[in-house]
Amino acid sequence: MASIKYKDNGTYKDMIVKVGDTLPIGAEMDYEGAEVPNGWEQIDDSWETLTLESEFKNYNNNSAFQPRIKKEGNVVTIEGIVSPINNITNTGSEHIITKIAEKYRPKTMPLHQVCQASVMNRWLLIVAVGGNVTLSRYGTTEMTTVPASSWLPFSITYLV
């Protein structure tokens, strides 16, 4: 259980909450001054927006799909949905989607994850030790061109 303050229709109220509790509809959380019980750690749930490299854009130019990253303790999560700006023809090589800061990078080996794309296409997401987050190996049974209209969602969580 934790004691928190929340804002309900402009009035601050105290509330004791435990796992599984929900707040009243329309209530806004205000973490300032919230008590953290002994033995618990307050976690920063803020996301950092990632900058896209020149070959990529947010899917449908929608800012809601902008790649982002967060770190909670030693757990890192990267997510987003992108499309290439132009068709990408050579998917045998890596194409940089974004770059991540050193504090988010895997320490010893790159991470590989197969992601679903438009229709039945798949692609390989790589998070490199040097910080590059890349796309490669797009296709179904063989590598093929990534159309500029492609839906390329990704979400990867790992330990650092």
C-alpha positions as CSV (number, residue, x, y, z in Angstrom):
1,M,0.0,0.0,0.0
2,A,1.0,3.6,-0.6
3,S,-0.3,6.9,0.4
4,I,-0.8,9.3,-2.5
5,K,-2.4,12.6,-3.3
6,Y,-4.6,13.0,-6.3
7,K,-6.5,15.8,-7.9
8,D,-10.2,15.3,-8.4
9,N,-12.1,18.1,-10.0
10,G,-9.5,20.6,-8.9
11,T,-9.4,19.4,-5.3
12,Y,-6.4,17.5,-3.9
13,K,-7.4,14.4,-1.9
14,D,-5.4,11.8,0.0
15,M,-5.9,8.2,-0.9
16,I,-4.4,4.9,0.2
17,V,-3.8,2.6,-2.8
18,K,-2.6,-0.9,-3.3
19,V,-1.8,-3.0,-6.3
20,G,-4.9,-3.3,-8.5
21,D,-6.6,-0.2,-7.2
22,T,-7.9,2.4,-9.7
23,L,-8.5,6.1,-9.3
24,P,-11.8,7.8,-9.7
25,I,-12.7,8.6,-13.3
26,G,-11.2,12.0,-14.3
27,A,-8.8,12.1,-11.5
28,E,-5.3,13.3,-12.2
29,M,-2.3,11.8,-10.4
30,D,0.0,14.3,-8.7
31,Y,3.2,12.5,-7.5
32,E,4.7,15.5,-5.8
33,G,4.8,14.9,-2.1
34,A,3.7,11.3,-2.5
35,E,5.0,8.9,0.2
36,V,7.1,6.0,-0.9
37,P,6.8,3.1,1.6
38,N,10.0,1.7,3.2
39,G,11.8,-0.7,0.9
40,W,10.1,0.6,-2.2
41,E,11.7,2.6,-5.0
42,Q,10.1,5.5,-6.8
43,I,10.4,4.8,-10.6
44,D,10.6,7.5,-13.2
45,D,8.1,6.5,-15.9
46,S,9.2,9.2,-18.3
47,W,10.0,8.5,-21.9
48,E,12.7,10.1,-24.0
49,T,11.9,10.9,-27.6
50,L,14.4,9.5,-30.1
51,T,15.5,11.3,-33.2
52,L,15.0,9.5,-36.5
53,E,17.8,9.2,-39.0
54,S,17.4,10.5,-42.5
55,E,16.0,7.3,-44.1
56,F,13.0,7.1,-41.8
57,K,9.8,9.0,-40.6
58,N,7.0,8.3,-38.2
59,Y,4.4,5.9,-39.7
60,N,1.8,8.0,-41.5
61,N,3.7,11.1,-40.4
62,N,1.9,10.7,-37.0
63,S,3.9,12.0,-34.0
64,A,2.1,9.4,-31.8
65,F,4.4,6.8,-33.4
66,Q,7.6,8.7,-32.7
67,P,10.2,6.2,-31.4
68,R,10.9,6.6,-27.7
69,I,13.0,5.0,-25.0
70,K,12.9,4.7,-21.2
71,K,15.1,3.0,-18.5
72,E,13.7,1.8,-15.2
73,G,16.6,0.5,-13.1
74,N,18.5,-1.7,-15.5
75,V,15.5,-2.4,-17.8
76,V,15.4,-0.5,-21.1
77,T,12.4,-0.3,-23.5
78,I,12.5,1.1,-27.0
79,E,9.3,1.4,-29.0
80,G,7.8,3.1,-32.1
81,I,6.3,2.7,-35.5
82,V,8.2,4.0,-38.6
83,S,8.2,3.9,-42.4
84,P,11.1,4.6,-44.8
85,I,11.0,8.0,-46.5
86,N,11.8,6.3,-49.8
87,N,11.8,2.6,-50.8
88,I,14.8,0.8,-49.3
89,T,16.1,-1.7,-51.8
90,N,19.2,-3.2,-50.1
91,T,17.8,-4.9,-47.0
92,G,20.8,-7.2,-46.7
93,S,22.6,-4.3,-45.0
94,E,21.6,-2.4,-41.9
95,H,19.6,0.8,-42.2
96,I,19.8,3.1,-39.1
97,I,16.4,4.0,-37.7
98,T,17.7,6.0,-34.7
99,K,20.7,6.1,-32.3
100,I,20.5,5.6,-28.5
101,A,22.6,7.2,-25.7
102,E,25.3,5.1,-24.0
103,K,23.3,4.6,-20.8
104,Y,20.7,2.6,-22.9
105,R,23.1,0.5,-24.9
106,P,23.6,-3.3,-24.6
107,K,27.0,-3.9,-23.0
108,T,28.5,-6.9,-24.8
109,M,26.5,-8.1,-27.8
110,P,23.9,-6.6,-30.1
111,L,20.3,-7.6,-29.6
112,H,18.3,-9.1,-32.5
113,Q,14.5,-9.3,-32.7
114,V,12.3,-10.3,-35.6
115,C,9.4,-7.8,-36.0
116,Q,6.2,-8.1,-38.0
117,A,5.7,-5.6,-40.8
118,S,2.9,-4.9,-43.3
119,V,1.0,-7.9,-44.6
120,M,3.2,-11.0,-44.0
121,N,6.6,-9.2,-44.2
122,R,9.0,-9.5,-41.3
123,W,12.2,-7.5,-40.6
124,L,15.2,-7.8,-38.2
125,L,15.5,-5.1,-35.6
126,I,19.1,-4.8,-34.2
127,V,20.1,-2.7,-31.1
128,A,23.9,-2.4,-31.4
129,V,26.5,-2.0,-28.7
130,G,27.5,1.2,-30.4
131,G,24.0,2.7,-30.1
132,N,22.5,2.2,-33.6
133,V,19.0,0.8,-33.8
134,T,18.6,-0.7,-37.3
135,L,16.4,-2.4,-39.8
136,S,17.6,-5.2,-42.1
137,R,16.5,-8.4,-43.7
138,Y,13.0,-7.3,-44.7
139,G,10.7,-9.8,-46.5
140,T,8.9,-13.1,-46.3
141,T,10.9,-16.0,-47.8
142,E,13.6,-13.8,-49.2
143,M,14.9,-10.2,-48.7
144,T,13.0,-7.6,-50.7
145,T,12.4,-3.9,-51.1
146,V,10.8,-2.1,-48.1
147,P,8.1,0.2,-49.6
148,A,7.9,3.8,-48.4
149,S,4.4,3.1,-47.1
150,S,5.5,0.2,-44.9
151,W,4.2,-0.2,-41.3
152,L,7.3,-1.1,-39.2
153,P,6.3,-1.4,-35.6
154,F,8.8,-2.4,-32.9
155,S,9.0,-2.8,-29.2
156,I,12.0,-4.3,-27.4
157,T,12.8,-4.6,-23.7
158,Y,16.2,-5.7,-22.4
159,L,18.6,-5.6,-19.4
160,V,21.7,-3.4,-19.3
